[in-house]
């Protein structure tokens, strides 16, 4: 490395690459928006629990990057947020999510995950995986997912006079 700026750029670049790689690996090949959001948030939360130092540096110091690295990094972060928002929009479209602003929901979900790097400890009451699972559940609630509500496909299969219409059988 030539300088501290080069080192900072490398750390932040690897961190953002990891986030985007995790995201793609988690959601590729899935069509169900509920499972896509669950998996996308789980890997993002898990990364913030298992790569705390890098996450803290990236979240604190991206603004200190020289141009064009700063703009490139911010664009990649926006791409990630838009990808999470697109999942939420898909879920709104299928009737799985009920939220007025997918944009606000995606910001809330991603910001909540960022905080994990500040408080999580390996010797704490929960493992990184347990925290990631719980945060994935939180994200589904933020997006307005109702677990006991039958899927739109299940509701369509029930006739209008079906006494079980709207009842979830697990």
Buried (B, 14 or more C-beta within 10 A) or exposed (E): EEEEEEEBBEBBBEBBEBBBEBBEEBBEEBEBBBBBBBBBBBBBBBBBBBBBEBBBBBBEEBEBBEEEBBEBBBEBBEEBBEBBBBBBBBBBEBBBBEBEEBBEBBBBBBEBBBBBBEEBEEEEEEEBEEBBBEBBBBBBEBBBBEEEBBBEEBBEEBEEEEEEEEEEEE
